[in-house]
């Protein structure tokens, strides 16, 4: 008679009977110090699923006790148990699954789920393991399949080692695999974007072949822009100081991320700001949040970006240590003692803008050789190069320019090259955000007085006495002179620094109007397919939860500068692979 192949299910252990038979404990293993270098691999290890509400203590190795569910398989010989390993599944919301930590089972006994509490139910019996942390058996969490009721595994350390080797190999052979809600692409360095803005850094790193997993940004309109252009990134709209590990961990791989970038607000450091007030601005210490996120995500590198003036800013007016020195001390304390600092000129990296920025690249590995990106050998990109292909739009016409002209430049071609930016799915057949500003007639007359390279200051110097008063009476000149306003760009030079005030900072080199959003985006090296949300004509800095399109662009890191960093960081990883 033929045998029927029926898979036999383990029976449930009778906990009541067990309690009667062993009123104090079932297993009591020796609690003496364990030789970490010579573990007994022949001993049995029990692997158990951890529920979401019981995760915290198992993550940091402080767990002292584990309660099973009401069911426990009778096929597991309790008197043979020696080690314990917690298993984290996807339902824990950590962004990884698997096992890592090894515990000693000091005592196995029967207890109740709420023992010692007022609402304890004496009939709600559970198997209880009293634990002692031993070591991290693996450096990172390793995949594992629970084989009894999808809840338990009973094996030996020796057998576990063999099985784990095979499972790891299977994962590594996969071209794409799931981690939480993110599709991780094999071979790409991973990135978390702090103080993300509208996504300038992400755009450049993406072009360099890196993958951004999480972005953190306080400004709502920036989050909208980021999500519209990088839908694959999990964007956290929050004050970074309130962001928790639980919000980050579900979206990163088990072995952490490769890079965290942190470009905290520059107003408190900028020479253009109110420096007397900035000493009391708590934003000057927000660099700590970048370090904190890097520690949560187990990042290998951190890249800080800010204005060069940060190098001379003290924590208190005329006293105290330099902010940058505090930053470097805290980097060392956090394990990122290998770092370089550098000031880079954006014009040397293909950006048509005179924009100097301070960077610190820090790494966890002291032996890695860190270097800044090499400057480009190509000629400096000018304003004329930057604006090539964009049609003129008439001030106050309310007619957006949609079609390109036949005037081209290498830079214009790059801004339209969706393959370079890896934005084939975001490609646009028409020009985006090229709407002219609305100006009063007196403002247009003021623009007509400006030659290339001239600004509002030039007009105040040129027109004196009664002539100036007449222009002020007609509102052609304002009552107050703003040095950096209404600067008419020089076509054969890069533009001055594009700031959050670029809405009224620049005048077109050839036409009597302010720049459009797209023209400002070109000066920052955002690709033409990049669509900006918010505004566009909200007065800057009125509402700190919203930024208009111009302000978003001015506060961003130029994507081409980020691209240069991405290529260099990839080289550093490749050299140390």
C-alpha positions as CSV (number, residue, x, y, z in Angstrom):
1,X,0.0,0.0,0.0
2,X,1.3,3.4,-1.0
3,X,2.3,5.8,1.7
4,X,0.6,9.1,1.8
5,X,3.0,12.0,2.3
6,X,1.2,14.1,5.0
7,X,3.2,16.9,6.6
8,X,3.0,16.3,10.3
9,X,2.3,19.5,12.3
10,X,3.8,19.9,15.7
11,X,1.5,19.6,18.7
12,X,0.8,22.4,21.1
13,X,2.7,22.1,24.4
14,X,0.3,21.7,27.4
15,X,1.5,24.6,29.6
16,X,-0.9,23.8,32.4
17,X,0.6,20.3,32.6
18,X,4.1,21.7,32.4
19,X,3.3,24.0,35.3
20,X,2.2,21.1,37.4
21,X,5.3,19.1,36.6
22,X,7.8,22.0,37.0
23,X,6.4,24.5,39.4
24,X,9.5,26.7,39.5
25,X,11.5,26.2,36.3
26,X,12.0,23.7,33.5
27,X,15.5,24.8,32.5
28,X,18.2,26.5,34.5
29,X,21.4,27.0,32.6
30,X,24.6,28.2,34.2
31,X,24.8,32.0,34.4
32,X,28.6,32.2,34.6
33,X,30.6,34.3,32.0
34,X,30.4,32.8,28.6
35,X,33.6,32.5,26.4
36,X,32.5,34.7,23.5
37,X,35.4,33.5,21.3
38,X,34.5,29.8,21.9
39,X,30.8,29.4,21.8
40,X,29.5,25.8,21.9
41,X,28.0,25.5,18.4
42,X,26.5,22.1,19.2
43,X,24.1,23.7,21.7
44,X,20.5,24.3,20.7
45,X,19.3,27.8,19.9
46,X,15.6,28.8,19.8
47,X,14.7,31.6,17.4
48,X,11.4,33.4,18.3
49,X,9.4,36.1,16.5
50,X,9.3,39.5,18.3
51,X,6.0,41.4,18.3
52,X,5.9,45.1,17.3
53,X,5.1,46.3,20.8
54,X,8.1,44.4,22.3
55,X,10.9,45.5,20.0
56,X,12.9,48.2,21.8
57,X,14.7,46.2,24.4
58,X,15.7,43.5,21.9
59,X,17.2,46.2,19.6
60,X,19.7,47.4,22.1
61,X,20.4,44.1,23.8
62,X,18.8,45.0,27.2
63,X,16.0,42.4,27.0
64,X,15.7,40.3,30.1
65,X,12.6,38.3,29.4
66,X,10.6,36.8,26.6
67,X,6.9,35.6,26.7
68,X,5.8,33.2,24.1
69,X,2.3,33.2,22.7
70,X,-0.3,30.9,24.1
71,X,0.9,28.2,21.7
72,X,4.3,26.6,21.9
73,X,5.2,23.4,19.9
74,X,5.7,20.2,21.8
75,X,8.4,19.1,19.3
76,X,10.9,21.5,20.9
77,X,12.8,19.7,23.7
78,X,12.9,22.3,26.4
79,X,15.5,20.5,28.4
80,X,17.9,21.0,25.5
81,X,17.5,24.7,25.0
82,X,20.5,26.8,25.7
83,X,20.6,29.9,23.4
84,X,17.9,32.3,22.3
85,X,17.7,34.7,19.2
86,X,15.0,37.3,18.6
87,X,13.6,37.4,15.1
88,X,12.3,40.7,13.6
89,X,9.8,40.5,10.9
90,X,8.4,43.2,8.5
91,X,5.4,43.8,10.9
92,X,7.9,45.3,13.4
93,X,8.2,48.3,11.0
94,X,12.0,48.4,11.3
95,X,12.9,48.2,7.6
96,X,14.8,45.0,8.0
97,X,14.0,41.4,8.9
98,X,16.2,38.7,10.4
99,X,18.3,37.7,13.3
100,X,21.5,39.1,14.8
101,X,21.7,38.9,18.6
102,X,22.5,35.9,20.7
103,X,21.2,35.4,24.3
104,X,21.6,32.7,26.9
105,X,18.4,31.2,28.2
106,X,19.1,31.3,32.0
107,X,15.7,30.0,33.0
108,X,12.7,28.6,31.1
109,X,9.4,28.4,33.1
110,X,5.7,28.8,32.9
111,X,4.2,32.2,33.8
112,X,1.3,34.5,33.0
113,X,1.3,37.2,30.4
114,X,0.7,40.0,32.9
115,X,2.4,38.5,36.0
116,X,2.8,41.0,38.8
117,X,0.2,43.3,37.3
118,X,-3.3,44.0,38.9
119,X,-5.2,42.6,35.9
120,X,-3.1,39.4,35.8
121,X,-5.1,36.4,34.6
122,X,-3.8,33.2,36.2
123,X,-5.3,31.1,33.4
124,X,-3.4,33.1,30.7
125,X,-0.4,30.8,30.7
126,X,2.7,31.5,28.7
127,X,6.2,30.0,28.4
128,X,8.7,32.5,29.8
129,X,12.4,32.7,29.0
130,X,14.7,34.7,31.3
131,X,17.6,35.9,29.2
132,X,21.1,37.2,29.4
133,X,22.6,39.0,26.4
134,X,25.7,37.3,25.0
135,X,26.9,39.0,21.8
136,X,26.0,40.1,18.3
137,X,26.3,36.8,16.4
138,X,26.4,38.7,13.1
139,X,27.5,42.3,12.4
140,X,24.2,43.0,10.6
141,X,20.8,41.4,10.7
142,X,20.7,38.3,8.5
143,X,17.7,36.8,6.7
144,X,16.0,33.8,8.3
145,X,12.9,31.7,7.7
146,X,11.0,30.6,10.8
147,X,9.9,27.0,10.2
148,X,7.4,26.1,13.0
149,X,4.1,27.9,12.7
150,X,6.1,30.7,11.1
151,X,6.9,31.7,14.7
152,X,9.7,29.5,16.0
153,X,12.9,27.8,14.8
154,X,14.7,25.2,16.9
155,X,18.2,24.4,15.7
156,X,21.8,24.5,16.7
157,X,24.4,27.3,16.2
158,X,26.3,25.0,13.8
159,X,23.3,24.3,11.6
160,X,22.2,27.9,11.8
161,X,25.6,29.0,10.5
162,X,25.4,26.7,7.4
163,X,21.8,27.7,6.6
164,X,22.5,31.4,7.1
165,X,25.4,31.3,4.7
166,X,23.1,30.0,2.0
167,X,20.4,32.5,2.6
168,X,22.7,35.5,2.5
169,X,24.1,34.3,-0.8
170,X,20.6,34.1,-2.2
171,X,19.8,37.7,-1.1
172,X,23.1,39.0,-2.5
173,X,22.4,37.4,-5.9
174,X,19.1,39.3,-6.3
175,X,19.2,42.3,-8.6
176,X,16.4,44.1,-6.7
177,X,15.0,43.3,-3.3
178,X,12.5,44.7,-0.9
179,X,13.3,46.5,2.3
180,X,10.2,48.0,4.0
181,X,8.4,50.1,1.4
182,X,11.6,50.8,-0.6
183,X,12.9,49.0,-3.6
184,X,16.7,48.9,-3.1
185,X,18.6,48.8,-6.3
186,X,21.6,46.5,-6.2
187,X,25.0,48.2,-6.5
188,X,23.7,51.7,-5.7
189,X,25.0,53.6,-2.7
190,X,22.1,54.6,-0.4
191,X,21.4,58.1,1.0
192,X,19.3,60.0,3.5
193,X,18.7,63.7,2.8
194,X,18.4,65.9,5.9
195,X,17.2,69.5,5.5
196,X,16.3,68.3,2.1
197,X,14.8,71.5,0.6
198,X,13.3,70.9,-2.9
199,X,15.8,68.1,-3.6
200,X,18.9,69.7,-5.1
201,X,21.3,67.2,-3.4
202,X,19.1,64.2,-4.2
203,X,18.9,65.3,-7.9
204,X,22.6,65.5,-8.2
205,X,23.3,62.2,-6.3
206,X,20.6,60.5,-8.4
207,X,22.4,61.6,-11.6
208,X,25.6,60.2,-10.1
209,X,24.0,56.8,-9.7
210,X,23.1,56.9,-6.0
211,X,19.7,56.1,-4.4
212,X,18.0,58.4,-1.9
213,X,15.8,56.5,0.6
214,X,14.5,59.1,3.0
215,X,14.3,62.9,2.9
216,X,13.5,65.1,6.0
217,X,12.2,68.6,5.4
218,X,10.2,71.1,7.5
219,X,8.8,73.3,4.7
220,X,5.6,72.0,3.2
221,X,6.0,73.4,-0.3
222,X,9.6,71.9,-0.5
223,X,8.1,68.5,0.5
224,X,5.6,68.9,-2.3
225,X,8.3,69.7,-4.8
226,X,10.5,66.9,-3.6
227,X,7.7,64.3,-3.8
228,X,6.6,65.4,-7.2
229,X,10.1,65.0,-8.6
230,X,11.3,62.0,-6.5
231,X,8.3,59.9,-5.9
232,X,10.5,56.9,-5.0
233,X,11.8,58.7,-1.9
234,X,10.0,58.6,1.5
235,X,9.7,62.2,2.4
236,X,9.1,63.1,6.1
237,X,7.5,66.5,6.5
238,X,8.6,67.5,10.0
239,X,10.9,69.5,12.1
240,X,14.0,67.2,12.1
241,X,14.3,67.6,15.9
242,X,11.0,65.7,16.2
243,X,11.9,62.9,13.8
244,X,12.3,59.5,15.6
245,X,14.1,56.4,14.7
246,X,10.8,54.6,14.1
247,X,10.1,57.0,11.3
248,X,13.4,56.3,9.6
249,X,14.3,52.7,10.2
250,X,11.5,51.1,8.1
251,X,13.0,52.6,4.9
252,X,16.6,51.7,5.2
253,X,18.5,48.4,4.7
254,X,19.6,46.2,7.6
255,X,23.3,47.2,7.2
256,X,22.5,50.9,7.3
257,X,23.0,53.6,4.6
258,X,26.1,54.8,2.9
259,X,25.6,58.5,3.2
260,X,23.7,61.1,5.1
261,X,23.7,64.7,3.8
262,X,23.0,67.6,6.1
263,X,22.6,71.2,4.8
264,X,21.1,73.0,7.8
265,X,19.6,76.5,7.3
266,X,22.4,79.0,6.5
267,X,20.7,82.2,7.7
268,X,22.3,82.1,11.1
269,X,25.7,81.9,9.6
270,X,25.3,84.1,6.5
271,X,27.0,87.4,6.3
272,X,23.9,88.7,4.6
273,X,21.8,88.0,7.7
274,X,21.4,89.8,11.0
275,X,24.5,88.6,12.7
276,X,23.7,90.2,16.0
277,X,20.5,88.2,16.2
278,X,22.0,85.0,14.9
279,X,24.0,84.4,18.1
280,X,20.8,83.6,19.7
281,X,19.5,81.4,16.9
282,X,19.2,77.8,18.0
283,X,19.4,76.7,14.4
284,X,23.2,77.1,14.6
285,X,23.3,73.7,16.5
286,X,21.1,71.8,14.1
287,X,24.2,70.0,12.8
288,X,23.6,67.7,15.7
289,X,20.4,66.4,14.1
290,X,22.4,65.3,11.0
291,X,24.7,63.4,13.3
292,X,21.8,61.9,15.2
293,X,20.1,60.7,11.9
294,X,23.5,59.2,10.8
295,X,23.7,57.2,14.0
296,X,20.1,56.0,13.7
297,X,20.7,54.9,10.1
298,X,24.2,53.5,10.8
299,X,25.6,55.7,8.0
300,X,29.1,55.2,6.8
301,X,29.6,58.8,5.7
302,X,28.1,62.3,6.5
303,X,28.4,65.3,4.2
304,X,27.7,68.7,5.7
305,X,27.1,71.8,3.6
306,X,26.8,75.4,4.5
307,X,28.0,79.0,3.7
308,X,31.7,79.7,4.2
309,X,30.9,82.1,7.0
310,X,30.2,79.1,9.3
311,X,33.9,78.8,9.7
312,X,34.1,82.1,11.7
313,X,30.8,81.9,13.6
314,X,31.1,81.6,17.4
315,X,28.5,80.0,19.6
316,X,28.2,83.3,21.5
317,X,28.9,86.9,20.5
318,X,32.6,87.7,20.9
319,X,33.1,84.6,23.0
320,X,32.8,80.9,23.0
321,X,34.2,78.3,20.6
322,X,33.7,78.3,16.9
323,X,30.6,76.4,15.8
324,X,32.6,74.4,13.3
325,X,35.0,73.3,16.0
326,X,32.0,72.1,18.1
327,X,30.8,70.2,15.0
328,X,34.1,68.5,14.5
329,X,34.3,67.5,18.2
330,X,30.9,66.0,18.1
331,X,31.7,64.1,14.8
332,X,34.6,62.5,16.6
333,X,32.5,61.6,19.6
334,X,30.0,60.0,17.3
335,X,32.6,57.8,15.6
336,X,33.2,60.0,12.5
337,X,36.7,61.1,13.3
338,X,38.0,60.8,9.8
339,X,37.0,64.0,8.0
340,X,38.1,66.7,5.5
341,X,36.8,70.2,5.2
342,X,36.8,72.3,2.0
343,X,35.3,75.4,0.4
344,X,34.2,74.7,-3.2
345,X,33.5,77.2,-6.0
346,X,30.4,76.1,-7.9
347,X,31.6,77.6,-11.1
348,X,34.3,75.0,-11.2
349,X,31.7,72.2,-11.3
350,X,29.6,73.4,-14.2
351,X,27.2,75.6,-12.3
352,X,26.7,79.0,-14.0
353,X,26.8,80.8,-10.7
354,X,29.5,82.3,-8.3
355,X,28.5,80.3,-5.3
356,X,31.1,79.3,-2.7
357,X,30.0,76.6,-0.2
358,X,31.7,75.0,2.8
359,X,31.7,71.2,3.1
360,X,32.8,68.6,5.7
361,X,32.9,65.0,4.5
362,X,33.2,62.6,7.5
363,X,33.6,58.9,7.6
364,X,33.4,56.1,10.1
365,X,36.6,54.3,8.8
366,X,39.9,56.0,9.8
367,X,41.8,54.2,7.1
368,X,39.7,55.6,4.2
369,X,41.4,58.4,2.2
370,X,38.9,61.2,1.7
371,X,39.1,63.8,-1.0
372,X,36.9,66.5,-2.4
373,X,35.6,66.3,-6.0
374,X,38.0,67.4,-8.7
375,X,37.0,70.6,-10.5
376,X,35.9,70.4,-14.1
377,X,38.3,71.2,-17.0
378,X,35.6,72.7,-19.1
379,X,35.1,76.4,-19.5
380,X,33.1,78.4,-17.0
381,X,29.4,78.4,-17.8
382,X,28.0,81.9,-18.3
383,X,24.5,83.4,-17.9
384,X,24.1,83.3,-21.7
385,X,24.9,79.6,-21.7
386,X,22.5,79.0,-18.9
387,X,19.6,80.8,-20.5
388,X,20.1,79.4,-24.0
389,X,17.0,77.9,-25.6
390,X,14.5,79.7,-23.3
391,X,12.2,82.1,-25.1
392,X,11.6,85.6,-24.0
393,X,8.4,86.1,-22.0
394,X,6.9,89.6,-21.7
395,X,6.4,91.1,-18.3
396,X,2.7,91.2,-17.2
397,X,1.6,89.2,-20.2
398,X,0.5,86.2,-18.2
399,X,1.7,84.1,-21.1
400,X,4.1,81.3,-20.1
401,X,6.9,80.3,-22.5
402,X,6.4,76.7,-23.5
403,X,8.5,76.1,-26.6
404,X,12.3,76.2,-26.9
405,X,14.2,78.4,-29.3
406,X,16.9,77.4,-31.7
407,X,19.6,78.9,-29.6
408,X,21.6,76.1,-27.9
409,X,24.6,75.6,-25.6
410,X,26.3,72.6,-24.1
411,X,24.8,73.6,-20.7
412,X,21.3,73.9,-22.2
413,X,21.6,70.4,-23.8
414,X,22.7,69.0,-20.4
415,X,19.6,70.6,-18.7
416,X,17.4,68.9,-21.2
417,X,19.3,65.5,-21.1
418,X,16.9,63.3,-19.1
419,X,19.1,60.3,-19.5
420,X,22.0,62.1,-17.7
421,X,19.7,63.0,-14.8
422,X,18.1,59.5,-14.9
423,X,14.7,61.3,-15.2
424,X,13.3,59.5,-18.3
425,X,10.0,58.9,-16.4
426,X,9.8,62.6,-15.4
427,X,10.5,64.0,-18.9
428,X,8.5,67.0,-20.1
429,X,7.9,67.9,-23.7
430,X,7.4,71.6,-22.9
431,X,9.2,74.1,-20.7
432,X,8.0,74.2,-17.1
433,X,7.7,77.2,-14.7
434,X,8.6,79.8,-17.4
435,X,5.9,82.4,-16.4
436,X,6.9,86.1,-16.4
437,X,6.6,88.1,-13.2
438,X,4.0,90.9,-12.8
439,X,5.7,94.3,-12.4
440,X,4.3,97.8,-11.8
441,X,5.1,100.3,-14.5
442,X,7.4,102.2,-12.2
443,X,9.4,99.0,-11.6
444,X,9.7,98.4,-15.4
445,X,11.0,102.0,-15.8
446,X,13.6,101.3,-13.1
447,X,14.8,98.2,-14.9
448,X,15.1,100.2,-18.2
449,X,17.7,102.5,-16.4
450,X,19.9,99.6,-15.6
451,X,22.9,98.5,-17.8
452,X,24.4,95.0,-17.5
453,X,26.3,94.6,-14.2
454,X,24.3,97.5,-12.6
455,X,22.0,97.4,-9.6
456,X,19.8,99.5,-7.4
457,X,23.0,100.8,-5.8
458,X,24.3,102.0,-9.2
459,X,21.1,104.1,-9.6
460,X,21.4,105.6,-6.2
461,X,25.0,106.6,-7.0
462,X,24.0,107.9,-10.4
463,X,21.0,110.0,-9.5
464,X,21.5,112.5,-6.7
465,X,19.6,115.4,-5.2
466,X,16.4,116.6,-6.9
467,X,16.8,114.1,-9.7
468,X,16.7,111.2,-7.2
469,X,13.8,112.8,-5.3
470,X,11.8,113.0,-8.5
471,X,12.5,109.3,-9.3
472,X,11.4,108.4,-5.8
473,X,8.3,110.5,-6.1
474,X,7.4,108.5,-9.2
475,X,8.2,105.3,-7.3
476,X,10.9,104.4,-9.9
477,X,13.4,104.4,-7.1
478,X,12.5,103.2,-3.6
479,X,13.0,105.4,-0.5
480,X,15.6,103.0,0.7
481,X,18.6,101.6,-1.2
482,X,19.1,97.8,-1.1
483,X,22.6,97.0,-2.3
484,X,21.9,93.5,-3.7
485,X,18.5,94.2,-5.4
486,X,17.7,94.5,-9.1
487,X,21.1,93.5,-10.4
488,X,21.1,93.2,-14.2
489,X,23.0,90.0,-15.1
490,X,26.1,90.1,-17.4
491,X,25.6,87.5,-20.1
492,X,29.2,86.6,-20.6
493,X,29.8,85.9,-16.9
494,X,28.4,83.5,-14.3
495,X,25.6,85.0,-12.2
496,X,26.2,86.1,-8.6
497,X,25.0,83.8,-5.9
498,X,21.3,82.8,-6.3
499,X,19.7,83.3,-2.9
500,X,16.3,82.9,-1.4
501,X,15.6,86.5,-2.5
502,X,16.2,85.8,-6.2
503,X,12.6,86.7,-6.9
504,X,13.6,90.4,-7.0
505,X,17.4,90.1,-6.9
506,X,18.2,89.7,-10.6
507,X,17.1,91.4,-13.8
508,X,17.3,89.6,-17.1
509,X,20.5,90.6,-19.0
510,X,18.6,91.6,-22.2
511,X,14.9,92.3,-21.2
512,X,13.3,94.6,-18.7
513,X,11.9,92.1,-16.3
514,X,12.9,89.8,-13.4
515,X,13.9,86.2,-14.1
516,X,11.3,83.5,-14.3
517,X,11.4,80.5,-12.0
518,X,12.8,78.4,-14.8
519,X,15.6,80.9,-15.5
520,X,16.6,80.8,-11.8
521,X,16.5,77.0,-11.8
522,X,18.9,77.1,-14.8
523,X,21.3,79.2,-12.8
524,X,21.1,76.6,-10.0
525,X,21.6,73.8,-12.6
526,X,18.2,72.1,-12.0
527,X,17.2,70.0,-15.0
528,X,14.4,71.4,-17.2
529,X,12.1,68.5,-16.3
530,X,12.2,69.6,-12.6
531,X,8.8,71.0,-11.6
532,X,8.5,73.3,-8.6
533,X,5.4,73.4,-6.4
534,X,4.2,76.2,-4.1
535,X,3.9,80.0,-4.7
536,X,5.1,81.3,-6.9
537,X,4.5,84.9,-5.7
538,X,4.4,84.6,-1.9
539,X,6.5,87.2,-0.3
540,X,9.6,85.4,1.0
541,X,10.0,84.7,4.7
542,X,6.5,85.7,5.7
543,X,5.4,82.2,6.5
544,X,8.1,79.8,7.6
545,X,6.1,76.7,6.7
546,X,5.8,77.7,3.0
547,X,8.3,78.8,0.4
548,X,7.6,80.2,-3.0
549,X,9.3,78.6,-6.0
550,X,12.0,81.2,-6.1
551,X,12.9,80.8,-2.4
552,X,13.1,77.0,-2.8
553,X,15.5,77.3,-5.6
554,X,17.7,79.9,-3.9
555,X,18.0,77.7,-0.7
556,X,18.9,74.6,-2.6
557,X,22.3,73.0,-3.3
558,X,23.1,73.1,-7.0
559,X,22.4,69.6,-8.4
560,X,25.6,69.7,-10.5
561,X,27.7,70.4,-7.4
562,X,25.9,67.5,-5.6
563,X,26.6,65.4,-8.7
564,X,30.3,66.0,-8.4
565,X,30.2,64.9,-4.7
566,X,28.3,61.8,-5.7
567,X,30.8,60.8,-8.3
568,X,33.7,61.3,-5.8
569,X,32.0,59.5,-2.9
570,X,31.3,56.5,-5.2
571,X,35.0,56.5,-6.1
572,X,36.0,56.5,-2.4
573,X,33.7,53.5,-1.8
574,X,35.0,51.7,-4.8
575,X,38.6,52.2,-3.6
576,X,37.8,50.7,-0.3
577,X,35.5,47.9,-1.4
